[in-house]
Amino acid sequence: AALSFANALGQAPRVALLLPLMTPLFPLIAKLVSEDREADALSAFRRVAGLLGLVSVPMMLLLAVYADETAQLAFQRGRCDAACIDQIAPPLQFYAFALWPAFGALLMNRTLSAARRQRFILIATAITVALTIVLDILLLGPMEQAGLALASTLGVYASAAMLLGGLRDEFPSLSIRALGRRQGAILIAGAISAAAALALDRVLPTGGRETLEMLPGLAAKIAVALAVYYLAARLLARAELAEGIRSLQSLVTRRGPGR
């Protein structure tokens, strides 16, 4: 049950943010790919990858840092006691680290699908499943439930790596190095935010407190960590941040009243 709870929490950000973000953005990439407008398609791909990175990286790191508090907020309502929360947190931390590659993997999967590379996608999926099963067997004994979560996360990273290789083969003009630099800048900004979150946790610990007592402190720490992330992104990934803000504003406008 604890593993299922952790998996549900790890999947929630994907359902809440990934699909809504991708729903209006992917058809544009698919249309450009189908029309053989490779330069335009790759430009759109890079912009969307930057947006997904901006959203997923802070979510991934803050969910990992505050796994205990997140599990308590989600499940400590009579059906899951303190011991249950302690069992949820370790696998949740590993599931959290799968968010960033999962966001990127879906984008690459959809882009390759638009390029009619379904056979490659099927092979990559089969390899990922086999690898995850092997890792499950190897990690279950020494790490118990957390080992299954780690195996799943490693499978997501492997899948993303294979899809990236397929994308490079399909679109030779795509600079993997440039893409890596842009994502790396976002990850560094996220790491600075995570370091701030860890430091704040020492000053204002919230783990183990009652839910109502915990909420104000946790909200304050998250707000400060996100502010640090914003400032770090302005310094290290200014172009991605500006593009992300424009994209989010566009999404909000589309969903506004009367639209």
N, C-alpha and C positions, 0 to 999 in steps of 0.2 A: 504493500500500500504506500509506503514512504517513497519508493522509487516512482510509482505512478503519479503521486502528488508532485514530486520534483520535476518529472517530465512534463506534466501539465503546466507548471509554472514556466518551465523553459520554453515551451511552445507558445505560450500566450503572447509574447511580444511579436512573434512572427505573424500570428493571426491578426493581432490588433493593428500592426503597422506595416508589415511587409506587403501583404496583399493589397491593402488600400493604396499604398504608394505605387505598387507595380501596375495596378489595374489601369490607370490612365497613361502611364509612361511606356509600358511594353508595346502596345499597339503601334506607337510611333516607330520604335526600333524595328519591329517586325515589318512594317510597311516599307521602311527604307531598305532593309535587307532584301525584301522580295522584289524591289525595283532596281536592285543592283547598284544602289547609291552607297557604295562602301564607305567613302569618306564621311558622308553625313551620318551614316549608321554608327560608325565608330565614334564620331564626335558625340552623338546622343548617348552611346554606351558609356563613354567616359564621364559624362555629366551625371547620368543615373548612378553609376558606380560610386561617384563622389558623394551623392546624396545619401545612398544607402549606407556608405561608410560613416558619414556624419551622424546618422541616426543610430546605427547599430553599435558602434564602438563604445560610446558612453553608457548605453543601456547594458551592454555585455559586462563592462567592468564594474559598474555600480551594482548590478544584480549579483555579481560574484562577491563583492565586498560586503554587501548587506544581505547575504543569503539567509542568515538566521532571522533577521527582522522581516524579510519578505515572506518566508515560510510561516512565521507567526501571524502576520497580518492576513494571510490567505486562508490558513487552516486551523488556527487555534480558536475554534468556536465550539468546543465540546467533543468533537469527533477526533481531535488530534491533541494529545497532551504534550507536556514538555519533552518527554522522551521521544515522541514521534517527531517533533520539530527538530530535535538533534539528529534524527536519522534522515530527515529531508534535506537539511542544509548541505552536507558534503556532496551528494550527487547533483544538487541544484547548482553548486559552484561550477561543476564540470559542464553541465548543460548550458550554463550562461556563456561559457567560452565558445560555444558553438554558434552563437548568434551572428557574429560578424561573417564567418565563412558561409553560413547558411544563406544570409542575404545575398552575398556575392554569387554563390552557387546557383541560386534560382535565376538571377539575372543572366548568368552565362548559359544556363540550361535553356532558357527561353530564346536567347539569341541564337544558339546553335540549332534549336528547333526551327526557328524561322529560316535558317540556312539549310534546312532539310538534312541535318546530321543526326537523325533519330537513331540510326544504327550505332553510332559512336556513343550517344547518350545511354542507350540500352546496355552496351558493354561496360561503360563506366559505372552504371548503377549496379550491374551484377558483380563487378569487382568490389565495389564498396560494400555490398551486402556480405560477400564472402569474407572480406577483411574484417568487418565488424563482428561477425560470428567468431572468427579466430581470436580476436582481441577479447571478446566476451569470455571465452574459455580460459584465456591466459590470465585475465585480470580479476575474474570473479573470486577466485580463491584468496589471493592476498588482500584484495581491497573490498570484497563483498559488493554491496549495492553501488558504492561509488565507482567500483571498477567497471560495472556495466555502463554507467553514465560516461566515464572516461572513454570507453570503447566506442560508444556512439559519437562522441565529440571528435575523436580521432578519425572516425569514418567520414564525418562531415568535412574535415580538413583534407582528407585524401580525395574525396569527391571533388572538392573545389579545385585542387591541384590538377586533377585529370581534366576537368572541364576547361581550365585555363590553358592547358596544353592543346586541347582540341580547338579552342578559340584562336590560339596563335597559328595553328596549322590552317584554319579556315580563312583567317584574315592576317596574312603576313605583314601588312602595314601597321598592325597594332603593336605599339611599343610596350612590351611587358615591363621593361625597366622604368619607363615613364609612369606607367600605371602603378607599379610598385612604389615609386617615390611618392606619388600622391596619396596612396593608401597608407604608406609608412608615416607620412606627416600627420595624418589623422590618428593613427595608432599612438604616436608620440604624444599628441595632445591628450588623447584618452589616458595614457599612462600618467601624465602629470595630474590629470583630474583624479585618477584612482589613488595616487600618492596623497593628494589632498584629503580624499575621503578617508584613507587609512589614518592619517594624522588627526583628522577630526574625531575619528572613532576613539582615539586614545584620550582626547580632551573631553569628549562628550559621549561616553559609552551608552548604547541603547539596548544591547543584547541582554536578554533575560528579564527585562522589565515588563510590567503589564502593558497591554496594548495601548490604552489611552494615555498612559504615562510615557510611552515610547514615542508616540506619533509626533509631537512637536519637535523633539530633538532630531528625530530621523528626517523630518521634512526640512529642517534647517540645514542639516548636513548635506542632503541631496541638493538643495538650492545652492549652497556654497560650492559644492563640487561641480555642478553644471555651470556656474559662473566662471569657475577656473577653467573648465573645458572650453567655454566660449572665448575667453581671453587667449588661451593657448592656441586655439584654432585660428583666431585672427592673426596671430603671429606666425604660425607654422603652415597653415592651410587656408590662406585668405581667399584664394580663388574658389576652392571647394565650399567654403563657408558662404560666400556671396551667392554662388550658384544654388546651394542648398536652400538659402533663405528665399531666393526668387522662386524656386520650385515649390516650396511649402506655401508661399503666398499665393501662387497660382492654384494649388490644390484647394486652399481655403476659399478662394474666389469662386472656383467652380462649384463648390458645395454650399455657397452662400444662398440666402433667401432669393427665391424666384429663379434659381438656376435649374 
